[in-house]
Amino acid sequence: GLLAAPGGKEPRASPAASRWPLTMARKAVATDASPSVRAAAARILSAFVRSSPDSPTTHEVCTELVVHVARDEQQDAAGGGLGPRVLDDLREYIFGCGAKARAPEILKLFASVHQCGARSLLPRLLRAHRRAVGADRQRSDAAELAAQLLSAFSAAPEPATMSGLQALSQAAPEVLAGHLNALGVFLAVGSTPGVGEEVLALGACRVLADVLQALGSSAARALSPWAWSRLDALASRHSSRLARPAM
């Protein structure tokens, strides 16, 4: 139908002509949620990301792709709506040219990954990047991405985007190992923390737990004495929501 390109090829997109196919893809998925329609819609969304990675609309389109992945996981479809080309377009958006400037948008995208429950997406992206560039380059790029995301988060710490760091810590905890003390800053809460302050501390506890568990026997040396003291202080608050996560 309208979602299929002649000869079965993927639809081409350009900044000038991309909104019409996006609109048609969204309408098609709204009326027909079959796997074939969703897969075709994902290819159109992906083509937009490929052709216009720095468009103001691209973050929204990437978030729609995340929703596709989450829906596939809920239906045990093993990511059927996210073919290799779609995965590669997302990989280029996250690791490719200009990604450093997109760090705030990528952090929000990772937050959507966490909130939608698309748990397979980041591990798949990391594996795809490893196949594309090799193990050493993948580790370097992932570490650089972690630093960029943490910098973007520290510049504007928000409870909503803390979940973006949680998504990364679940998929690749080792890349955050060098940033634990920066995250430890968010463990310093008042005696009666506000909701936002408490959510940030909860998120920091969960990220730290993921990373410290991955570090194994070296975990004790990964945090500064100050950060450990803050965790101890939170754990001693028996009436606080933060006590159990800090343990």
C-alpha positions in Angstrom: 0.0 0.0 0.0 1.1 3.5 0.8 3.9 2.3 3.0 5.6 0.2 0.3 8.2 1.6 -2.1 8.2 0.3 -5.7 10.1 -3.0 -6.0 10.0 -3.5 -2.2 12.9 -1.0 -1.7 13.0 1.1 1.4 11.4 4.6 0.9 13.8 7.5 0.4 13.5 10.6 2.5 14.8 14.1 2.1 14.3 17.1 4.4 12.0 18.7 2.0 9.8 15.7 1.3 9.9 13.8 4.6 6.8 15.0 6.4 4.3 13.5 4.0 5.6 9.9 4.4 5.9 10.4 8.2 2.3 11.5 8.4 1.2 8.5 6.3 3.2 6.1 8.4 1.7 7.4 11.6 -1.8 7.2 10.2 -1.2 3.6 9.0 0.0 2.4 12.4 -2.9 4.1 14.1 -5.4 2.1 12.1 -3.4 -1.2 11.5 -1.0 -2.4 14.1 -0.1 -5.6 12.2 3.7 -6.5 12.3 4.1 -5.8 8.5 2.6 -2.3 8.8 4.6 -1.5 11.8 7.8 -2.7 10.2 7.1 -0.6 7.1 6.4 2.4 9.3 9.6 1.9 11.2 11.5 2.0 7.9 10.0 5.3 7.0 10.7 6.8 10.4 14.3 5.4 10.1 14.7 7.0 6.7 13.8 10.4 8.2 16.5 9.9 10.9 19.0 9.0 8.3 18.4 12.0 6.1 17.7 14.6 8.8 19.7 13.7 12.0 19.8 17.2 13.2 16.2 18.2 12.5 14.2 19.4 15.5 11.7 16.6 14.7 14.3 13.8 14.8 14.2 13.2 18.5 10.4 12.7 18.3 10.8 10.3 15.4 13.5 8.3 17.3 11.2 8.1 20.3 8.5 6.6 18.0 11.0 3.9 17.0 11.6 3.2 20.6 7.9 2.7 21.1 8.0 0.2 18.2 10.7 -1.8 20.0 8.8 -1.7 23.3 5.6 -3.0 21.6 7.5 -5.8 19.9 9.0 -6.8 23.2 5.6 -6.9 24.9 4.3 -9.1 22.1 7.5 -11.3 22.1 8.2 -10.3 18.6 12.0 -10.2 19.2 12.2 -6.7 17.8 10.6 -7.7 14.5 9.7 -4.1 13.7 13.3 -3.0 13.8 15.3 -4.4 10.9 19.1 -4.1 10.4 18.8 -0.8 8.4 16.6 0.8 11.0 19.0 -0.3 13.8 21.9 1.1 11.8 20.2 4.5 11.3 19.6 4.7 15.1 23.2 3.7 15.7 24.5 6.5 13.4 22.3 9.0 15.2 23.8 8.0 18.5 27.4 7.4 17.6 27.9 9.1 14.2 28.9 12.5 13.0 27.5 15.3 15.1 26.4 13.0 18.0 28.3 15.1 20.5 26.1 18.1 19.8 23.0 15.8 20.1 23.9 14.6 23.6 20.9 16.3 25.3 18.5 14.7 22.8 20.2 11.3 23.0 19.9 11.4 26.8 16.2 12.1 26.4 16.0 9.3 23.9 17.6 6.9 26.4 15.1 8.1 29.0 12.3 7.1 26.6 14.0 3.7 26.2 13.9 3.2 30.0 10.4 4.5 30.4 8.9 2.4 27.6 10.7 -0.7 28.7 12.5 -1.3 25.4 15.3 -3.2 27.3 16.7 -4.9 24.2 17.4 -1.8 22.2 20.6 -0.4 23.7 22.3 -3.8 23.9 21.4 -4.4 20.3 22.7 -1.0 19.3 26.0 -1.6 21.1 26.4 -5.0 19.5 25.6 -3.5 16.1 28.2 -0.8 16.7 30.8 -3.4 17.7 30.2 -5.3 14.4 30.5 -2.0 12.4 33.7 -0.6 14.0 35.4 -3.3 16.0 35.6 -4.0 19.7 38.2 -1.4 20.6 36.5 1.5 18.8 33.1 0.4 20.2 34.5 0.6 23.8 36.0 4.0 23.1 32.9 5.4 21.5 30.6 4.0 24.3 32.9 5.6 26.9 32.8 8.9 25.1 29.0 8.7 24.8 28.8 8.1 28.5 30.9 11.1 29.3 28.8 13.3 26.9 25.5 12.1 28.4 26.7 12.7 31.9 27.9 16.2 30.9 24.5 16.9 29.4 22.7 15.6 32.5 25.0 17.6 34.9 24.3 20.8 32.9 20.5 20.4 33.5 19.8 17.6 36.0 16.2 16.6 35.7 14.4 13.6 37.3 13.0 12.6 33.8 16.5 12.4 32.2 18.1 10.5 35.1 16.3 7.5 33.7 18.4 7.9 30.5 21.5 7.2 32.6 19.7 4.3 34.2 19.0 2.8 30.7 22.7 3.1 29.9 23.8 1.6 33.2 21.5 -1.4 32.6 22.9 -2.0 29.1 26.6 -1.1 29.6 27.4 -0.4 33.2 31.1 -0.5 32.6 31.1 2.7 30.6 30.0 4.6 33.6 32.6 3.2 35.9 34.8 6.3 35.6 31.9 8.7 36.5 30.6 7.3 39.8 31.8 10.1 41.9 30.1 12.6 39.6 26.9 10.7 40.1 27.5 10.5 43.8 26.8 14.3 44.0 23.1 13.5 43.7 23.2 11.4 46.8 23.5 14.6 48.9 19.9 15.3 49.9 18.4 17.4 52.7 16.8 16.0 55.8 13.4 16.4 54.1 14.2 16.2 50.4 11.8 17.5 47.8 10.2 15.2 45.2 12.7 16.1 42.5 15.7 15.8 44.8 14.5 12.4 46.0 14.0 11.1 42.5 17.5 12.2 41.4 18.9 10.4 44.5 16.9 7.3 43.8 18.1 7.3 40.2 21.7 7.8 41.3 21.4 4.8 43.7 20.1 2.6 40.9 22.8 3.6 38.5 25.5 3.1 41.1 24.1 -0.3 42.0 24.3 -1.4 38.4 27.8 -0.2 37.9 29.2 -1.4 41.3 27.7 -4.9 40.7 29.4 -5.1 37.3 32.7 -4.0 38.9 32.7 -6.9 41.3 35.6 -7.1 43.7 36.9 -3.6 42.6 33.7 -1.9 43.6 34.9 -0.9 47.0 37.6 1.3 45.4 35.3 2.8 42.7 33.6 5.3 45.0 35.1 8.1 47.0 34.9 7.9 50.9 32.5 10.8 50.7 30.1 9.0 48.3 30.2 5.9 50.5 29.4 8.1 53.5 26.4 9.5 51.7 25.1 6.0 50.9 25.5 5.0 54.5 23.6 8.1 55.6 20.8 7.3 53.2 20.7 3.7 54.3 20.3 4.7 58.0 17.1 6.6 57.2 14.7 3.9 58.1 11.6 6.0 57.3 13.0 7.3 54.0 12.2 5.9 50.5 15.9 6.2 49.9 17.0 3.8 52.6 16.4 0.5 50.7 17.9 1.7 47.4 21.0 3.0 49.2 21.5 -0.5 50.8 
